Amino acid sequence: MKTPVNISARAIPKIHAPNDNTAAVVTLAAAAGTQHVLDKVFGAYDDDPGAEKALTIVLTVAGTAVTFTYPVATDDGFVEPRFNLDFNPPLQGDENTAITITLAAGGAGIAGKLNVVYR
């Protein structure tokens, strides 16, 4: 198994907070000699979207495209549906491949905020 290229590197935050009813997307772009390591994904909608939404993470592992889907529930007792995912061990994509994290659009009048910590 290949070990992380960036295991001791400093964590880097990326944030996307788009307008209402727009998917929040963070892309860790493919770059030669770079192997992204995803440590944490967290965020929220600014109001209850009324229906369950999804957070998706798409990456390539050992040459195979993998999609993780995490439901963001609306009945967790918060006015704003929140999510907080810590990856231990972290998710690691292949070298020179992108990782894309997407929080579905919240609906009319609802904005989503997506925060990503990676190395």
KOLDOFI-171893 format. One record per residue (C-alpha): residue number from 0; residue in three letters; x, z, y. Coordinates in pm, whole numbers. Layout:
! residues N
<node num="NUM" residu="ALA" east="X" up="Z" north="Y"/>
...
//
This chain:
! residues 119
<node num="0" residu="MET" east="0" up="0" north="0"/>
<node num="1" residu="LYS" east="129" up="-89" north="343"/>
<node num="2" residu="THR" east="191" up="207" north="574"/>
<node num="3" residu="PRO" east="64" up="215" north="935"/>
<node num="4" residu="VAL" east="294" up="35" north="1176"/>
<node num="5" residu="ASN" east="189" up="254" north="1468"/>
<node num="6" residu="ILE" east="161" up="596" north="1299"/>
<node num="7" residu="SER" east="353" up="795" north="1560"/>
<node num="8" residu="ALA" east="247" up="598" north="1866"/>
<node num="9" residu="ARG" east="53" up="742" north="2155"/>
<node num="10" residu="ALA" east="-326" up="714" north="2137"/>
<node num="11" residu="ILE" east="-482" up="453" north="2365"/>
<node num="12" residu="PRO" east="-840" up="483" north="2496"/>
<node num="13" residu="LYS" east="-1068" up="184" north="2556"/>
<node num="14" residu="ILE" east="-1413" up="209" north="2711"/>
<node num="15" residu="HIS" east="-1706" up="-27" north="2763"/>
<node num="16" residu="ALA" east="-2015" up="78" north="2957"/>
<node num="17" residu="PRO" east="-2218" up="-238" north="3025"/>
<node num="18" residu="ASN" east="-2546" up="-281" north="3210"/>
<node num="19" residu="ASP" east="-2883" up="-196" north="3055"/>
<node num="20" residu="ASN" east="-2989" up="-382" north="2739"/>
<node num="21" residu="THR" east="-2640" up="-519" north="2675"/>
<node num="22" residu="ALA" east="-2429" up="-454" north="2366"/>
<node num="23" residu="ALA" east="-2118" up="-245" north="2434"/>
<node num="24" residu="VAL" east="-1818" up="-415" north="2273"/>
<node num="25" residu="VAL" east="-1453" up="-315" north="2243"/>
<node num="26" residu="THR" east="-1218" up="-565" north="2082"/>
<node num="27" residu="LEU" east="-865" up="-477" north="1980"/>
<node num="28" residu="ALA" east="-721" up="-826" north="1998"/>
<node num="29" residu="ALA" east="-506" up="-979" north="1728"/>
<node num="30" residu="ALA" east="-139" up="-991" north="1822"/>
<node num="31" residu="ALA" east="167" up="-1093" north="1624"/>
<node num="32" residu="GLY" east="353" up="-789" north="1491"/>
<node num="33" residu="THR" east="64" up="-553" north="1572"/>
<node num="34" residu="GLN" east="-143" up="-361" north="1320"/>
<node num="35" residu="HIS" east="-424" up="-169" north="1493"/>
<node num="36" residu="VAL" east="-503" up="186" north="1380"/>
<node num="37" residu="LEU" east="-849" up="318" north="1475"/>
<node num="38" residu="ASP" east="-872" up="698" north="1511"/>
<node num="39" residu="LYS" east="-1201" up="774" north="1686"/>
<node num="40" residu="VAL" east="-1519" up="606" north="1813"/>
<node num="41" residu="PHE" east="-1775" up="794" north="2021"/>
<node num="42" residu="GLY" east="-2045" up="731" north="2278"/>
<node num="43" residu="ALA" east="-2415" up="746" north="2355"/>
<node num="44" residu="TYR" east="-2717" up="574" north="2499"/>
<node num="45" residu="ASP" east="-2832" up="703" north="2837"/>
<node num="46" residu="ASP" east="-3189" up="746" north="2709"/>
<node num="47" residu="ASP" east="-3376" up="728" north="2379"/>
<node num="48" residu="PRO" east="-3396" up="358" north="2279"/>
<node num="49" residu="GLY" east="-3707" up="436" north="2072"/>
<node num="50" residu="ALA" east="-3574" up="283" north="1751"/>
<node num="51" residu="GLU" east="-3262" up="337" north="1544"/>
<node num="52" residu="LYS" east="-2968" up="129" north="1665"/>
<node num="53" residu="ALA" east="-2639" up="50" north="1493"/>
<node num="54" residu="LEU" east="-2271" up="76" north="1563"/>
<node num="55" residu="THR" east="-2063" up="-181" north="1373"/>
<node num="56" residu="ILE" east="-1689" up="-200" north="1315"/>
<node num="57" residu="VAL" east="-1543" up="-527" north="1187"/>
<node num="58" residu="LEU" east="-1184" up="-547" north="1066"/>
<node num="59" residu="THR" east="-968" up="-722" north="808"/>
<node num="60" residu="VAL" east="-816" up="-512" north="529"/>
<node num="61" residu="ALA" east="-582" up="-667" north="271"/>
<node num="62" residu="GLY" east="-703" up="-1012" north="376"/>
<node num="63" residu="THR" east="-1073" up="-931" north="337"/>
<node num="64" residu="ALA" east="-1319" up="-901" north="626"/>
<node num="65" residu="VAL" east="-1490" up="-561" north="617"/>
<node num="66" residu="THR" east="-1792" up="-451" north="823"/>
<node num="67" residu="PHE" east="-1884" up="-84" north="861"/>
<node num="68" residu="THR" east="-2232" up="-10" north="994"/>
<node num="69" residu="TYR" east="-2322" up="333" north="1130"/>
<node num="70" residu="PRO" east="-2685" up="405" north="1227"/>
<node num="71" residu="VAL" east="-2731" up="576" north="1563"/>
<node num="72" residu="ALA" east="-3040" up="791" north="1504"/>
<node num="73" residu="THR" east="-3287" up="862" north="1780"/>
<node num="74" residu="ASP" east="-3431" up="1184" north="1636"/>
<node num="75" residu="ASP" east="-3122" up="1409" north="1652"/>
<node num="76" residu="GLY" east="-3271" up="1644" north="1912"/>
<node num="77" residu="PHE" east="-3083" up="1493" north="2206"/>
<node num="78" residu="VAL" east="-3250" up="1293" north="2479"/>
<node num="79" residu="GLU" east="-2954" up="1056" north="2459"/>
<node num="80" residu="PRO" east="-2870" up="947" north="2103"/>
<node num="81" residu="ARG" east="-2499" up="1023" north="2051"/>
<node num="82" residu="PHE" east="-2237" up="945" north="1791"/>
<node num="83" residu="ASN" east="-1887" up="1081" north="1728"/>
<node num="84" residu="LEU" east="-1681" up="934" north="1445"/>
<node num="85" residu="ASP" east="-1335" up="1069" north="1362"/>
<node num="86" residu="PHE" east="-1144" up="864" north="1106"/>
<node num="87" residu="ASN" east="-911" up="1077" north="894"/>
<node num="88" residu="PRO" east="-736" up="890" north="753"/>
<node num="89" residu="PRO" east="-769" up="635" north="1033"/>
<node num="90" residu="LEU" east="-903" up="284" north="978"/>
<node num="91" residu="GLN" east="-620" up="34" north="973"/>
<node num="92" residu="GLY" east="-655" up="-341" north="1003"/>
<node num="93" residu="ASP" east="-414" up="-602" north="879"/>
<node num="94" residu="GLU" east="-125" up="-716" north="1097"/>
<node num="95" residu="ASN" east="-217" up="-982" north="1355"/>
<node num="96" residu="THR" east="-595" up="-933" north="1313"/>
<node num="97" residu="ALA" east="-856" up="-806" north="1556"/>
<node num="98" residu="ILE" east="-1083" up="-506" north="1520"/>
<node num="99" residu="THR" east="-1422" up="-535" north="1693"/>
<node num="100" residu="ILE" east="-1645" up="-232" north="1760"/>
<node num="101" residu="THR" east="-2001" up="-303" north="1880"/>
<node num="102" residu="LEU" east="-2281" up="-69" north="1989"/>
<node num="103" residu="ALA" east="-2612" up="-256" north="1978"/>
<node num="104" residu="ALA" east="-2802" up="-316" north="2302"/>
<node num="105" residu="GLY" east="-3029" up="-20" north="2379"/>
<node num="106" residu="GLY" east="-3332" up="-216" north="2500"/>
<node num="107" residu="ALA" east="-3497" up="-254" north="2839"/>
<node num="108" residu="GLY" east="-3369" up="9" north="3083"/>
<node num="109" residu="ILE" east="-3130" up="164" north="2827"/>
<node num="110" residu="ALA" east="-2750" up="147" north="2861"/>
<node num="111" residu="GLY" east="-2498" up="227" north="2589"/>
<node num="112" residu="LYS" east="-2147" up="361" north="2636"/>
<node num="113" residu="LEU" east="-1871" up="304" north="2382"/>
<node num="114" residu="ASN" east="-1536" up="487" north="2370"/>
<node num="115" residu="VAL" east="-1256" up="399" north="2129"/>
<node num="116" residu="VAL" east="-924" up="574" north="2062"/>
<node num="117" residu="TYR" east="-665" up="368" north="1875"/>
<node num="118" residu="ARG" east="-294" up="321" north="1825"/>
//
